[in-house]
Amino acid sequence: MIYKTYNTNTMKYINFRDYHNEQMRDPEFKKAFDSLEVEFQIIHDILRKRIEQDMSQKELAEKIGSDQATISRLEAGNFNPSIKFLKRVAEAVGGKLKVTII
Protein backbone atom coordinates (compact mmCIF):
# COMPACT_ATOMS: atom_id res chain seq x y z
CA MET A 1 0.00 0.00 0.00
CA ILE A 2 1.36 3.43 -0.91
CA TYR A 3 0.44 6.52 1.03
CA LYS A 4 1.08 10.09 0.06
CA THR A 5 1.83 12.78 2.54
CA TYR A 6 2.15 16.51 2.17
CA ASN A 7 5.65 17.87 2.67
CA THR A 8 5.32 21.41 4.03
CA ASN A 9 8.95 22.21 3.23
CA THR A 10 8.64 21.66 -0.51
CA MET A 11 4.86 22.19 -0.78
CA LYS A 12 4.32 19.00 -2.76
CA TYR A 13 3.10 15.47 -2.15
CA ILE A 14 5.68 12.80 -1.48
CA ASN A 15 5.40 9.04 -1.57
CA PHE A 16 5.43 7.70 1.98
CA ARG A 17 7.33 4.54 1.01
CA ASP A 18 10.08 6.65 -0.59
CA TYR A 19 10.20 8.90 2.48
CA HIS A 20 10.36 5.89 4.78
CA ASN A 21 13.15 4.28 2.75
CA GLU A 22 15.10 7.53 2.89
CA GLN A 23 14.69 7.76 6.67
CA MET A 24 15.80 4.13 7.08
CA ARG A 25 19.23 5.14 5.78
CA ASP A 26 19.74 7.10 9.01
CA PRO A 27 21.24 4.62 11.53
CA GLU A 28 19.53 6.23 14.53
CA PHE A 29 16.12 6.21 12.83
CA LYS A 30 16.60 2.61 11.68
CA LYS A 31 17.59 1.49 15.19
CA ALA A 32 14.53 3.18 16.72
CA PHE A 33 12.23 1.82 14.00
CA ASP A 34 13.61 -1.71 14.31
CA SER A 35 13.18 -1.64 18.09
CA LEU A 36 9.43 -1.19 17.53
CA GLU A 37 9.07 -3.97 14.94
CA VAL A 38 7.03 -6.28 17.17
CA GLU A 39 4.64 -3.50 18.19
CA PHE A 40 4.21 -2.35 14.58
CA GLN A 41 3.49 -5.90 13.42
CA ILE A 42 0.85 -6.45 16.11
CA ILE A 43 -0.85 -3.14 15.26
CA HIS A 44 -0.71 -3.93 11.54
CA ASP A 45 -2.21 -7.39 12.05
CA ILE A 46 -5.02 -6.10 14.28
CA LEU A 47 -5.92 -3.33 11.82
CA ARG A 48 -5.80 -5.70 8.85
CA LYS A 49 -8.05 -8.27 10.52
CA ARG A 50 -10.48 -5.65 11.83
CA ILE A 51 -10.80 -4.08 8.38
CA GLU A 52 -11.18 -7.50 6.72
CA GLN A 53 -14.09 -8.14 9.09
CA ASP A 54 -15.55 -4.72 8.17
CA MET A 55 -15.58 -3.92 11.87
CA SER A 56 -15.33 -0.46 13.44
CA GLN A 57 -13.22 0.25 16.49
CA LYS A 58 -16.43 0.64 18.49
CA GLU A 59 -17.77 -2.72 17.29
CA LEU A 60 -14.49 -4.43 18.19
CA ALA A 61 -14.48 -2.78 21.61
CA GLU A 62 -18.03 -3.89 22.31
CA LYS A 63 -17.20 -7.43 21.24
CA ILE A 64 -14.36 -7.69 23.77
CA GLY A 65 -16.02 -5.71 26.55
CA SER A 66 -13.86 -2.62 26.22
CA ASP A 67 -14.34 0.88 24.84
CA GLN A 68 -13.51 2.51 21.51
CA ALA A 69 -10.86 4.77 23.08
CA THR A 70 -8.87 1.72 24.20
CA ILE A 71 -8.93 0.25 20.68
CA SER A 72 -7.91 3.62 19.28
CA ARG A 73 -4.95 3.81 21.67
CA LEU A 74 -4.00 0.22 20.82
CA GLU A 75 -4.01 0.90 17.07
CA ALA A 76 -2.09 4.16 17.56
CA GLY A 77 0.60 2.37 19.58
CA ASN A 78 -0.27 4.26 22.76
CA PHE A 79 -1.37 1.26 24.80
CA ASN A 80 0.65 -1.62 26.19
CA PRO A 81 -1.83 -4.51 26.16
CA SER A 82 -1.56 -7.75 28.07
CA ILE A 83 -1.35 -11.10 26.28
CA LYS A 84 -4.84 -11.86 27.60
CA PHE A 85 -6.19 -8.64 26.04
CA LEU A 86 -4.49 -9.36 22.69
CA LYS A 87 -5.97 -12.87 22.72
CA ARG A 88 -9.48 -11.43 23.14
CA VAL A 89 -8.84 -8.96 20.31
CA ALA A 90 -7.48 -11.67 18.01
CA GLU A 91 -10.48 -13.91 18.60
CA ALA A 92 -12.92 -11.00 18.15
CA VAL A 93 -11.52 -10.25 14.67
CA GLY A 94 -11.58 -13.89 13.64
CA GLY A 95 -7.92 -14.57 14.28
CA LYS A 96 -5.73 -16.43 16.70
CA LEU A 97 -2.92 -15.02 18.84
CA LYS A 98 0.42 -16.72 18.39
CA VAL A 99 3.45 -15.66 20.42
CA THR A 100 6.85 -17.00 19.41
CA ILE A 101 10.19 -16.47 21.05
CA ILE A 102 13.11 -17.08 18.71
MMTF fields as JSON, N, C-alpha, C and O atoms, coordinates in Angstrom:
{
  "mmtfVersion": "1.0.0",
  "mmtfProducer": "UNKNOWN",
  "numBonds": 407,
  "numAtoms": 408,
  "numGroups": 102,
  "numChains": 1,
  "numModels": 1,
  "chainsPerModel": [1],
  "groupsPerChain": [102],
  "chainIdList": ["A"],
  "bondAtomList": [4, 2, 8, 6, 12, 10, 16, 14, 20, 18, 24, 22, 28, 26, 32, 30, 36, 34, 40, 38, 44, 42, 48, 46, 52, 50, 56, 54, 60, 58, 64, 62, 68, 66, 72, 70, 76, 74, 80, 78, 84, 82, 88, 86, 92, 90, 96, 94, 100, 98, 104, 102, 108, 106, 112, 110, 116, 114, 120, 118, 124, 122, 128, 126, 132, 130, 136, 134, 140, 138, 144, 142, 148, 146, 152, 150, 156, 154, 160, 158, 164, 162, 168, 166, 172, 170, 176, 174, 180, 178, 184, 182, 188, 186, 192, 190, 196, 194, 200, 198, 204, 202, 208, 206, 212, 210, 216, 214, 220, 218, 224, 222, 228, 226, 232, 230, 236, 234, 240, 238, 244, 242, 248, 246, 252, 250, 256, 254, 260, 258, 264, 262, 268, 266, 272, 270, 276, 274, 280, 278, 284, 282, 288, 286, 292, 290, 296, 294, 300, 298, 304, 302, 308, 306, 312, 310, 316, 314, 320, 318, 324, 322, 328, 326, 332, 330, 336, 334, 340, 338, 344, 342, 348, 346, 352, 350, 356, 354, 360, 358, 364, 362, 368, 366, 372, 370, 376, 374, 380, 378, 384, 382, 388, 386, 392, 390, 396, 394, 400, 398, 404, 402],
  "bondOrderList": [1, 1, 1, 1, 1, 1, 1, 1, 1, 1, 1, 1, 1, 1, 1, 1, 1, 1, 1, 1, 1, 1, 1, 1, 1, 1, 1, 1, 1, 1, 1, 1, 1, 1, 1, 1, 1, 1, 1, 1, 1, 1, 1, 1, 1, 1, 1, 1, 1, 1, 1, 1, 1, 1, 1, 1, 1, 1, 1, 1, 1, 1, 1, 1, 1, 1, 1, 1, 1, 1, 1, 1, 1, 1, 1, 1, 1, 1, 1, 1, 1, 1, 1, 1, 1, 1, 1, 1, 1, 1, 1, 1, 1, 1, 1, 1, 1, 1, 1, 1, 1],
  "groupList": [{"groupName": "MET", "atomNameList": ["N", "CA", "C", "O"], "elementList": ["N", "C", "C", "O"], "formalChargeList": [0, 0, 0, 0], "bondAtomList": [1, 0, 2, 1, 3, 2], "bondOrderList": [1, 1, 2], "singleLetterCode": "M", "chemCompType": "L-PEPTIDE LINKING"}, {"groupName": "ILE", "atomNameList": ["N", "CA", "C", "O"], "elementList": ["N", "C", "C", "O"], "formalChargeList": [0, 0, 0, 0], "bondAtomList": [1, 0, 2, 1, 3, 2], "bondOrderList": [1, 1, 2], "singleLetterCode": "I", "chemCompType": "L-PEPTIDE LINKING"}, {"groupName": "TYR", "atomNameList": ["N", "CA", "C", "O"], "elementList": ["N", "C", "C", "O"], "formalChargeList": [0, 0, 0, 0], "bondAtomList": [1, 0, 2, 1, 3, 2], "bondOrderList": [1, 1, 2], "singleLetterCode": "Y", "chemCompType": "L-PEPTIDE LINKING"}, {"groupName": "LYS", "atomNameList": ["N", "CA", "C", "O"], "elementList": ["N", "C", "C", "O"], "formalChargeList": [0, 0, 0, 0], "bondAtomList": [1, 0, 2, 1, 3, 2], "bondOrderList": [1, 1, 2], "singleLetterCode": "K", "chemCompType": "L-PEPTIDE LINKING"}, {"groupName": "THR", "atomNameList": ["N", "CA", "C", "O"], "elementList": ["N", "C", "C", "O"], "formalChargeList": [0, 0, 0, 0], "bondAtomList": [1, 0, 2, 1, 3, 2], "bondOrderList": [1, 1, 2], "singleLetterCode": "T", "chemCompType": "L-PEPTIDE LINKING"}, {"groupName": "ASN", "atomNameList": ["N", "CA", "C", "O"], "elementList": ["N", "C", "C", "O"], "formalChargeList": [0, 0, 0, 0], "bondAtomList": [1, 0, 2, 1, 3, 2], "bondOrderList": [1, 1, 2], "singleLetterCode": "N", "chemCompType": "L-PEPTIDE LINKING"}, {"groupName": "PHE", "atomNameList": ["N", "CA", "C", "O"], "elementList": ["N", "C", "C", "O"], "formalChargeList": [0, 0, 0, 0], "bondAtomList": [1, 0, 2, 1, 3, 2], "bondOrderList": [1, 1, 2], "singleLetterCode": "F", "chemCompType": "L-PEPTIDE LINKING"}, {"groupName": "ARG", "atomNameList": ["N", "CA", "C", "O"], "elementList": ["N", "C", "C", "O"], "formalChargeList": [0, 0, 0, 0], "bondAtomList": [1, 0, 2, 1, 3, 2], "bondOrderList": [1, 1, 2], "singleLetterCode": "R", "chemCompType": "L-PEPTIDE LINKING"}, {"groupName": "ASP", "atomNameList": ["N", "CA", "C", "O"], "elementList": ["N", "C", "C", "O"], "formalChargeList": [0, 0, 0, 0], "bondAtomList": [1, 0, 2, 1, 3, 2], "bondOrderList": [1, 1, 2], "singleLetterCode": "D", "chemCompType": "L-PEPTIDE LINKING"}, {"groupName": "HIS", "atomNameList": ["N", "CA", "C", "O"], "elementList": ["N", "C", "C", "O"], "formalChargeList": [0, 0, 0, 0], "bondAtomList": [1, 0, 2, 1, 3, 2], "bondOrderList": [1, 1, 2], "singleLetterCode": "H", "chemCompType": "L-PEPTIDE LINKING"}, {"groupName": "GLU", "atomNameList": ["N", "CA", "C", "O"], "elementList": ["N", "C", "C", "O"], "formalChargeList": [0, 0, 0, 0], "bondAtomList": [1, 0, 2, 1, 3, 2], "bondOrderList": [1, 1, 2], "singleLetterCode": "E", "chemCompType": "L-PEPTIDE LINKING"}, {"groupName": "GLN", "atomNameList": ["N", "CA", "C", "O"], "elementList": ["N", "C", "C", "O"], "formalChargeList": [0, 0, 0, 0], "bondAtomList": [1, 0, 2, 1, 3, 2], "bondOrderList": [1, 1, 2], "singleLetterCode": "Q", "chemCompType": "L-PEPTIDE LINKING"}, {"groupName": "PRO", "atomNameList": ["N", "CA", "C", "O"], "elementList": ["N", "C", "C", "O"], "formalChargeList": [0, 0, 0, 0], "bondAtomList": [1, 0, 2, 1, 3, 2], "bondOrderList": [1, 1, 2], "singleLetterCode": "P", "chemCompType": "L-PEPTIDE LINKING"}, {"groupName": "ALA", "atomNameList": ["N", "CA", "C", "O"], "elementList": ["N", "C", "C", "O"], "formalChargeList": [0, 0, 0, 0], "bondAtomList": [1, 0, 2, 1, 3, 2], "bondOrderList": [1, 1, 2], "singleLetterCode": "A", "chemCompType": "L-PEPTIDE LINKING"}, {"groupName": "SER", "atomNameList": ["N", "CA", "C", "O"], "elementList": ["N", "C", "C", "O"], "formalChargeList": [0, 0, 0, 0], "bondAtomList": [1, 0, 2, 1, 3, 2], "bondOrderList": [1, 1, 2], "singleLetterCode": "S", "chemCompType": "L-PEPTIDE LINKING"}, {"groupName": "LEU", "atomNameList": ["N", "CA", "C", "O"], "elementList": ["N", "C", "C", "O"], "formalChargeList": [0, 0, 0, 0], "bondAtomList": [1, 0, 2, 1, 3, 2], "bondOrderList": [1, 1, 2], "singleLetterCode": "L", "chemCompType": "L-PEPTIDE LINKING"}, {"groupName": "VAL", "atomNameList": ["N", "CA", "C", "O"], "elementList": ["N", "C", "C", "O"], "formalChargeList": [0, 0, 0, 0], "bondAtomList": [1, 0, 2, 1, 3, 2], "bondOrderList": [1, 1, 2], "singleLetterCode": "V", "chemCompType": "L-PEPTIDE LINKING"}, {"groupName": "GLY", "atomNameList": ["N", "CA", "C", "O"], "elementList": ["N", "C", "C", "O"], "formalChargeList": [0, 0, 0, 0], "bondAtomList": [1, 0, 2, 1, 3, 2], "bondOrderList": [1, 1, 2], "singleLetterCode": "G", "chemCompType": "PEPTIDE LINKING"}],
  "groupTypeList": [0, 1, 2, 3, 4, 2, 5, 4, 5, 4, 0, 3, 2, 1, 5, 6, 7, 8, 2, 9, 5, 10, 11, 0, 7, 8, 12, 10, 6, 3, 3, 13, 6, 8, 14, 15, 10, 16, 10, 6, 11, 1, 1, 9, 8, 1, 15, 7, 3, 7, 1, 10, 11, 8, 0, 14, 11, 3, 10, 15, 13, 10, 3, 1, 17, 14, 8, 11, 13, 4, 1, 14, 7, 15, 10, 13, 17, 5, 6, 5, 12, 14, 1, 3, 6, 15, 3, 7, 16, 13, 10, 13, 16, 17, 17, 3, 15, 3, 16, 4, 1, 1],
  "groupIdList": [1, 2, 3, 4, 5, 6, 7, 8, 9, 10, 11, 12, 13, 14, 15, 16, 17, 18, 19, 20, 21, 22, 23, 24, 25, 26, 27, 28, 29, 30, 31, 32, 33, 34, 35, 36, 37, 38, 39, 40, 41, 42, 43, 44, 45, 46, 47, 48, 49, 50, 51, 52, 53, 54, 55, 56, 57, 58, 59, 60, 61, 62, 63, 64, 65, 66, 67, 68, 69, 70, 71, 72, 73, 74, 75, 76, 77, 78, 79, 80, 81, 82, 83, 84, 85, 86, 87, 88, 89, 90, 91, 92, 93, 94, 95, 96, 97, 98, 99, 100, 101, 102],
  "secStructList": [7, 7, 7, 3, 3, 3, 3, 6, 6, 6, 6, 3, 3, 3, 3, 2, 2, 2, 2, 2, 2, 2, 2, 6, 6, 1, 2, 2, 2, 2, 2, 2, 2, 2, 2, 6, 2, 2, 2, 2, 2, 2, 2, 2, 2, 2, 2, 2, 2, 2, 2, 2, 6, 6, 7, 7, 2, 2, 2, 2, 2, 2, 2, 2, 6, 7, 7, 2, 2, 2, 2, 2, 2, 2, 2, 2, 6, 7, 7, 7, 7, 7, 2, 2, 2, 2, 2, 2, 2, 2, 2, 2, 6, 6, 7, 7, 7, 7, 7, 7, 7, 7],
  "xCoordList": [0.838, 0.0, 0.888, 1.86, 0.577, 1.364, 0.525, -0.621, 1.109, 0.445, 1.173, 2.378, 0.453, 1.085, 0.896, -0.143, 1.902, 1.83, 2.259, 2.968, 1.84, 2.147, 3.396, 3.435, 4.412, 5.652, 5.557, 5.554, 5.481, 5.316, 6.564, 6.486, 7.719, 8.949, 8.995, 9.418, 8.567, 8.637, 7.283, 7.195, 6.214, 4.859, 4.405, 3.726, 4.779, 4.316, 4.107, 4.63, 3.339, 3.096, 4.31, 4.981, 4.58, 5.679, 5.14, 4.161, 5.77, 5.397, 5.922, 7.115, 5.018, 5.428, 6.498, 7.45, 6.354, 7.333, 8.724, 9.719, 8.789, 10.082, 10.642, 11.834, 9.78, 10.202, 10.711, 11.755, 9.965, 10.362, 11.715, 12.589, 11.879, 13.151, 14.312, 15.407, 14.06, 15.099, 15.453, 16.63, 14.447, 14.687, 15.425, 16.232, 15.157, 15.798, 17.305, 18.021, 17.786, 19.233, 19.948, 21.163, 19.183, 19.736, 19.848, 18.826, 21.056, 21.239, 20.422, 19.904, 20.297, 19.525, 18.04, 17.374, 17.519, 16.117, 15.874, 14.9, 16.767, 16.601, 16.623, 15.832, 17.513, 17.594, 16.292, 15.765, 15.776, 14.526, 13.359, 12.52, 13.305, 12.233, 12.284, 11.261, 13.467, 13.614, 13.254, 12.76, 13.496, 13.179, 11.669, 11.223, 10.897, 9.433, 8.787, 7.566, 9.584, 9.074, 7.929, 6.919, 8.066, 7.027, 5.729, 4.656, 5.831, 4.639, 3.964, 2.743, 4.767, 4.209, 3.503, 2.434, 4.082, 3.49, 2.165, 1.202, 2.11, 0.852, -0.226, -1.35, 0.112, -0.848, -1.31, -2.504, -0.369, -0.71, -1.672, -2.661, -1.377, -2.209, -3.614, -4.599, -3.709, -5.024, -5.832, -7.0, -5.212, -5.916, -6.375, -7.514, -5.472, -5.804, -7.0, -7.942, -6.954, -8.051, -9.351, -10.421, -9.272, -10.484, -11.114, -12.333, -10.294, -10.802, -11.352, -12.39, -10.669, -11.176, -12.56, -13.393, -12.798, -14.094, -15.104, -16.237, -14.689, -15.554, -16.111, -17.307, -15.204, -15.576, -15.004, -13.834, -15.802, -15.328, -14.602, -14.706, -13.866, -13.217, -14.256, -14.043, -15.368, -16.431, -17.002, -17.225, -17.238, -17.766, -16.787, -17.192, -15.5, -14.486, -14.466, -14.428, -14.493, -14.48, -15.663, -15.509, -16.831, -18.032, -17.915, -18.347, -17.33, -17.201, -16.276, -16.446, -15.298, -14.357, -14.625, -13.88, -15.679, -16.016, -15.118, -14.781, -14.735, -13.863, -14.539, -15.743, -13.769, -14.337, -13.523, -12.378, -14.128, -13.506, -12.187, -11.252, -12.094, -10.863, -9.683, -8.558, -9.937, -8.872, -8.384, -7.181, -9.323, -8.934, -8.171, -7.195, -8.602, -7.908, -6.475, -5.543, -6.295, -4.95, -4.099, -2.908, -4.712, -4.001, -3.496, -2.326, -4.38, -4.012, -3.046, -2.334, -3.017, -2.089, -0.736, 0.203, -0.643, 0.6, 0.768, 1.879, -0.328, -0.268, -0.842, -1.325, -0.794, -1.373, -0.514, -0.171, -0.172, 0.646, -0.245, -0.389, -0.84, -1.827, -1.193, -0.038, -1.985, -1.555, -1.769, -2.48, -1.156, -1.353, -2.827, -3.402, -3.432, -4.844, -5.719, -6.64, -5.43, -6.192, -6.007, -6.978, -4.762, -4.49, -5.188, -5.641, -5.276, -5.969, -7.45, -8.025, -8.065, -9.475, -9.667, -10.628, -8.759, -8.84, -8.705, -9.493, -7.71, -7.476, -8.706, -9.11, -9.293, -10.477, -11.664, -12.456, -11.799, -12.918, -12.866, -13.901, -11.653, -11.516, -11.362, -11.004, -11.629, -11.576, -10.193, -9.937, -9.299, -7.918, -7.549, -8.396, -6.274, -5.725, -4.4, -3.584, -4.186, -2.925, -1.858, -2.075, -0.717, 0.423, 1.636, 2.001, 2.26, 3.45, 4.609, 4.531, 5.681, 6.847, 8.093, 8.302, 8.899, 10.191, 11.259, 11.355, 12.059, 13.11, 14.486, 15.481],
  "yCoordList": [-1.165, 0.0, 1.235, 1.293, 2.205, 3.428, 4.588, 4.777, 5.352, 6.525, 7.758, 7.722, 8.821, 10.091, 11.025, 11.027, 11.805, 12.784, 14.127, 14.199, 15.171, 16.511, 16.999, 17.048, 17.358, 17.867, 19.389, 20.038, 19.963, 21.412, 22.182, 23.374, 21.516, 22.213, 22.471, 23.543, 21.506, 21.658, 21.95, 22.224, 21.895, 22.188, 21.246, 21.666, 19.981, 19.0, 17.666, 17.431, 16.796, 15.474, 14.594, 14.668, 13.753, 12.802, 11.404, 11.238, 10.43, 9.036, 8.594, 8.706, 8.088, 7.697, 6.611, 6.664, 5.632, 4.541, 5.091, 4.661, 6.039, 6.655, 7.409, 7.324, 8.139, 8.896, 7.939, 8.171, 6.873, 5.886, 5.266, 5.147, 4.875, 4.276, 5.242, 4.84, 6.511, 7.527, 7.634, 7.694, 7.658, 7.757, 6.535, 6.652, 5.367, 4.134, 4.127, 3.299, 5.029, 5.136, 5.782, 5.655, 6.474, 7.098, 6.026, 5.483, 5.703, 4.618, 4.796, 3.814, 6.009, 6.233, 5.975, 5.36, 6.446, 6.211, 4.721, 4.186, 4.041, 2.608, 1.819, 0.893, 2.18, 1.492, 1.682, 0.724, 2.908, 3.18, 2.452, 1.868, 2.486, 1.821, 0.312, -0.31, -0.267, -1.715, -2.148, -3.258, -1.285, -1.644, -1.739, -2.336, -1.161, -1.192, -2.192, -2.193, -3.036, -3.967, -4.835, -4.988, -5.396, -6.28, -5.502, -5.97, -4.308, -3.496, -3.129, -3.22, -2.715, -2.348, -3.539, -3.378, -4.715, -5.903, -6.252, -6.597, -6.164, -6.446, -5.459, -5.858, -4.172, -3.141, -3.386, -3.314, -3.674, -3.932, -5.112, -5.041, -6.192, -7.393, -7.138, -7.597, -6.411, -6.099, -5.242, -5.529, -4.196, -3.331, -4.109, -3.973, -4.929, -5.7, -6.616, -6.653, -7.352, -8.275, -7.529, -7.968, -6.412, -5.652, -5.116, -5.164, -4.613, -4.076, -5.201, -5.034, -6.341, -7.501, -7.919, -8.369, -7.77, -8.139, -7.002, -7.121, -5.888, -4.722, -4.284, -4.037, -4.198, -3.915, -2.562, -2.278, -1.747, -0.46, -0.684, -1.75, 0.332, 0.251, 0.053, -0.722, 0.748, 0.643, -0.772, -1.327, -1.356, -2.723, -3.717, -4.622, -3.55, -4.432, -4.274, -5.261, -3.037, -2.781, -3.437, -4.071, -3.285, -3.886, -5.403, -6.036, -5.978, -7.434, -8.0, -9.138, -7.196, -7.688, -7.09, -7.349, -6.294, -5.706, -4.553, -4.388, -3.763, -2.619, -1.372, -1.378, -0.308, 0.882, 1.291, 0.872, 2.107, 2.511, 3.229, 3.064, 4.022, 4.766, 3.817, 4.114, 2.695, 1.715, 1.114, 0.945, 0.792, 0.249, 1.294, 0.971, 2.533, 3.622, 3.752, 3.88, 3.721, 3.814, 2.605, 2.744, 1.431, 0.222, 0.368, 0.11, 0.782, 0.9, 2.053, 2.048, 3.035, 4.158, 3.863, 4.65, 2.726, 2.371, 3.06, 3.147, 3.55, 4.264, 3.451, 4.017, 2.149, 1.264, 0.011, -0.544, -0.431, -1.621, -2.756, -2.946, -3.508, -4.515, -5.774, -6.102, -6.459, -7.753, -8.82, -8.595, -9.963, -11.095, -11.501, -11.814, -11.495, -11.856, -10.908, -11.355, -9.619, -8.64, -8.889, -8.884, -9.106, -9.358, -10.63, -10.697, -11.635, -12.872, -12.586, -13.084, -11.785, -11.426, -10.654, -10.893, -9.734, -8.957, -9.876, -9.79, -10.751, -11.666, -12.521, -12.677, -13.067, -13.908, -13.09, -13.586, -11.857, -10.999, -10.619, -10.364, -10.579, -10.25, -11.505, -11.424, -12.645, -13.89, -14.454, -15.226, -14.081, -14.567, -15.395, -15.794, -15.636, -16.426, -15.788, -15.472, -15.601, -15.022, -16.106, -17.185, -15.798, -16.72, -15.918, -14.936, -16.331, -15.662, -16.632, -17.785, -16.157, -17.003, -16.293, -15.113, -17.003, -16.474, -17.216, -18.442, -16.445, -17.083, -16.645, -17.084],
  "zCoordList": [0.0, 0.0, 0.0, 0.753, -0.817, -0.912, -0.397, -0.807, 0.496, 1.03, 0.532, 0.283, 0.393, 0.056, 1.225, 1.885, 1.463, 2.535, 1.99, 0.987, 2.636, 2.173, 2.872, 4.101, 2.12, 2.665, 2.71, 1.664, 3.907, 4.035, 3.637, 3.34, 3.626, 3.227, 1.728, 1.295, 0.94, -0.515, -1.135, -2.332, -0.324, -0.782, -1.893, -2.829, -1.787, -2.755, -2.062, -0.973, -2.701, -2.147, -2.362, -3.392, -1.36, -1.478, -1.199, -0.472, -1.768, -1.565, -0.206, 0.076, 0.637, 1.982, 1.956, 2.735, 1.075, 1.014, 0.679, 1.262, -0.256, -0.59, 0.614, 0.91, 1.298, 2.48, 3.559, 4.168, 3.781, 4.782, 4.433, 5.292, 3.182, 2.75, 2.955, 3.348, 2.684, 2.893, 4.377, 4.734, 5.229, 6.668, 7.199, 8.121, 6.628, 7.085, 6.833, 7.395, 6.005, 5.779, 6.968, 7.117, 7.809, 9.012, 10.091, 10.51, 10.555, 11.527, 12.811, 13.344, 13.311, 14.533, 14.297, 15.13, 13.16, 12.825, 12.667, 13.197, 11.931, 11.684, 12.999, 13.18, 13.899, 15.185, 15.97, 16.535, 16.005, 16.722, 16.057, 16.743, 14.74, 14.001, 14.24, 14.527, 14.124, 14.308, 15.723, 15.924, 16.704, 18.086, 18.311, 19.29, 17.419, 17.529, 16.577, 16.419, 15.947, 14.936, 15.448, 14.761, 16.622, 17.174, 17.369, 16.988, 17.966, 18.193, 16.872, 16.745, 15.89, 14.58, 13.933, 13.344, 14.037, 13.424, 14.08, 13.395, 15.404, 16.113, 15.686, 15.381, 15.665, 15.259, 13.83, 13.54, 12.937, 11.539, 11.417, 10.688, 12.131, 12.053, 12.599, 12.019, 13.707, 14.279, 13.31, 13.047, 12.783, 11.824, 10.598, 10.151, 10.059, 8.85, 9.107, 8.316, 10.215, 10.517, 10.808, 10.386, 11.522, 11.832, 10.55, 10.388, 9.651, 8.384, 7.51, 6.87, 7.478, 6.72, 7.212, 6.426, 8.498, 9.09, 8.964, 9.43, 8.328, 8.166, 9.522, 9.677, 10.497, 11.875, 12.295, 12.038, 12.922, 13.438, 14.757, 15.363, 15.194, 16.494, 17.592, 18.524, 17.481, 18.485, 18.523, 19.599, 17.344, 17.293, 17.906, 18.636, 17.609, 18.19, 19.71, 20.445, 20.167, 21.608, 22.298, 23.342, 21.718, 22.31, 22.363, 23.326, 21.325, 21.239, 22.324, 22.762, 22.751, 23.769, 25.146, 26.091, 25.263, 26.554, 26.95, 28.122, 25.974, 26.217, 25.654, 25.401, 25.459, 24.842, 23.618, 23.448, 22.777, 21.515, 21.747, 20.964, 22.806, 23.085, 23.318, 22.919, 23.953, 24.199, 22.886, 22.684, 21.992, 20.679, 19.888, 19.212, 19.963, 19.277, 19.789, 18.995, 21.101, 21.674, 21.27, 20.994, 21.237, 20.82, 19.387, 19.106, 18.488, 17.072, 16.81, 15.806, 17.703, 17.564, 18.218, 18.097, 18.911, 19.576, 20.919, 21.442, 21.479, 22.758, 23.908, 24.889, 23.798, 24.803, 24.846, 23.802, 26.026, 26.187, 26.689, 27.897, 25.768, 26.158, 26.738, 26.466, 27.541, 28.065, 26.991, 26.012, 27.182, 26.277, 26.296, 25.253, 27.473, 27.605, 26.765, 26.081, 26.819, 26.039, 24.538, 23.781, 24.113, 22.691, 22.21, 21.067, 23.079, 22.717, 22.465, 21.497, 23.334, 23.142, 21.84, 21.109, 21.554, 20.314, 19.104, 18.162, 19.132, 18.011, 17.737, 16.585, 18.77, 18.598, 18.097, 17.296, 18.553, 18.148, 16.673, 16.057, 16.104, 14.671, 13.815, 12.64, 14.401, 13.643, 13.482, 12.558, 14.364, 14.282, 15.492, 16.291, 15.598, 16.697, 17.081, 16.214, 18.362, 18.838, 18.902, 19.453, 18.335, 18.385, 18.82, 18.173, 19.911, 20.424, 20.261, 20.684, 19.647, 19.413, 19.903, 19.619, 20.624, 21.046, 20.255, 20.304, 19.529, 18.714, 19.144, 18.568]
}
